[in-house]
């Protein structure tokens, strides 16, 4: 399996069982380290179904600075669908890390894994995530999932849904710009 995906100034390093202790140490020393590490253990570790990896969590580097994490999850091998997510350290927000990481995830999804559709979403109150998603070339707004979850205040909240298809990616992105690091 590859170790990282690189394009321009962003490198996504795959989180695996064999580098987890190193990644844990890398995440220390930031004001939001505790919450980021908790999120990593909750959502970014490898998962497998029927012998196939379904969860591809990465830590992201902007140049030589740790920026956060990004994720591609295979939701259905049969339907060839996946979804993305991201968490960025507070001091790295506003630098375009998440939208600039998506080409890497799209390359993984469409070129390496053969998926056809990748979705993402955010709660309506998360204006910065909405802005980040809408900056990502190819994501199309698909609709609203009404009261799909409970927010931090304990209230039901709607989620905005977006997706990109393989054919959109082929038309919009130059796959030769993403380098696979073995």
C-alpha positions in Angstrom: 0.0 0.0 0.0 1.2 3.6 -0.6 2.4 5.8 2.2 1.3 9.3 1.0 -0.3 11.4 -1.7 1.4 14.6 -2.7 0.4 17.6 -4.9 1.6 21.1 -4.8 2.3 22.1 -1.1 -0.1 19.5 0.4 1.0 16.0 1.4 -1.4 13.5 2.8 0.2 10.8 4.9 -1.8 7.6 5.3 -2.5 6.7 9.0 -1.8 3.0 9.6 -1.4 0.7 12.6 2.4 0.7 12.0 2.8 4.5 12.2 0.1 5.3 14.8 2.5 6.0 17.7 4.5 8.3 15.5 1.4 10.2 14.4 0.2 10.4 18.0 3.5 12.1 18.9 3.3 14.4 15.9 -0.1 15.7 17.1 1.1 16.8 20.5 1.9 20.4 21.6 -1.1 22.3 20.0 -3.9 23.9 22.0 -6.4 21.6 20.3 -4.2 18.4 20.4 -6.5 16.6 22.8 -9.6 17.0 20.7 -7.7 16.3 17.4 -6.3 13.1 18.8 -9.7 12.0 20.1 -11.1 12.7 16.6 -8.3 10.7 15.0 -9.1 7.6 17.2 -12.8 8.0 16.6 -12.8 8.4 12.8 -9.4 8.3 11.1 -8.0 4.8 11.9 -8.0 2.0 9.3 -11.2 -0.1 9.1 -11.8 -3.2 7.0 -14.8 -5.0 5.7 -14.5 -8.5 4.2 -10.7 -8.0 4.0 -10.9 -4.7 2.1 -9.9 -1.4 3.6 -12.8 1.0 3.8 -11.4 3.9 5.9 -8.4 5.9 4.6 -7.4 8.5 7.2 -4.5 10.8 6.5 -2.7 13.5 8.4 -2.1 16.5 6.2 1.0 18.6 5.9 1.0 22.1 4.4 4.7 22.3 3.4 6.4 21.2 6.6 3.6 22.2 9.0 1.1 19.7 10.4 -2.3 21.0 9.3 -4.8 18.4 10.4 -6.5 15.3 9.0 -8.6 14.3 6.0 -10.5 11.1 5.3 -11.9 9.0 2.5 -14.4 6.3 3.5 -15.7 3.7 1.1 -19.4 3.6 2.0 -20.2 0.8 -0.5 -17.8 -1.2 -2.7 -20.8 -2.6 -4.6 -22.3 0.8 -5.3 -18.8 2.3 -5.6 -19.5 5.2 -3.3 -17.5 7.0 -0.7 -17.5 10.1 1.5 -14.9 12.6 2.8 -14.3 14.5 5.9 -11.7 16.7 7.4 -10.5 18.3 10.7 -8.0 21.1 10.7 -6.0 22.4 13.6 -7.4 25.8 14.7 -4.1 27.7 13.9 -4.1 26.3 10.4 -7.7 27.2 9.5 -8.3 29.7 6.7 -5.3 28.6 4.7 -7.3 26.4 2.2 -6.0 23.1 3.5 -9.2 21.2 3.2 -10.2 22.2 -0.4 -6.6 21.7 -1.5 -6.5 18.2 0.0 -9.6 17.1 -2.0 -7.8 16.4 -5.3 -5.6 13.9 -3.4 -8.8 12.1 -2.1 -10.5 12.3 -5.4 -7.4 10.6 -7.0 -7.5 7.9 -4.4 -11.3 7.4 -4.8 -11.6 7.5 -8.6 -8.2 6.4 -9.9 -6.9 4.0 -7.3 -10.1 2.5 -5.8 -12.5 2.8 -8.8 -15.3 4.6 -7.0 -17.9 6.5 -9.0 -19.3 9.0 -6.4 -17.8 10.8 -3.4 -20.1 12.8 -1.1 -19.5 15.2 1.7 -21.7 17.4 3.9 -21.9 19.8 6.8 -24.4 21.1 9.3 -26.1 24.3 8.2 -24.6 26.2 11.1 -21.0 25.3 10.1 -20.5 28.2 7.8 -16.7 27.6 7.4 -17.2 24.0 6.3 -19.8 25.1 3.8 -17.5 27.7 2.4 -14.7 25.1 2.2 -16.8 22.6 0.4 -18.1 25.2 -2.1 -14.5 26.2 -2.9 -13.7 22.6 -3.9 -13.9 22.2 -7.6 -16.5 19.6 -8.7 -18.6 19.3 -5.6 -22.2 19.9 -6.5 -24.9 20.8 -4.0 -27.4 17.9 -3.9 -29.8 18.9 -1.2 -30.6 19.0 2.5 -31.1 16.2 4.9 -33.6 17.6 7.4 -32.8 17.3 11.1 -30.2 14.6 10.3 -28.3 15.0 13.6 -28.0 16.7 17.0 -25.7 19.7 17.3 -23.6 20.8 20.3 -26.6 22.6 21.8 -28.7 19.3 21.7 -30.9 20.5 18.9 -31.7 18.7 15.7 -30.0 20.3 12.7 -30.2 20.0 9.0 -27.2 18.8 6.9 -26.2 20.2 3.5 -25.2 17.5 1.0 -22.6 17.7 -1.8 -21.1 15.2 -4.2 -18.7 14.8 -7.1 -18.9 12.0 -9.7 -16.0 10.3 -11.4 -16.9 11.8 -14.8 -16.8 15.3 -13.2 -13.4 14.6 -11.8 -12.1 13.4 -15.2 -13.3 16.6 -16.8 -12.1 19.0 -14.1 -8.8 17.6 -12.7 -5.4 16.6 -14.0 -4.7 13.3 -12.3 -1.0 13.6 -13.2 -0.6 16.4 -10.6 -1.0 13.9 -7.7 2.0 11.9 -6.9 1.8 8.5 -5.1 4.6 8.0 -2.5 5.3 4.3 -1.9 
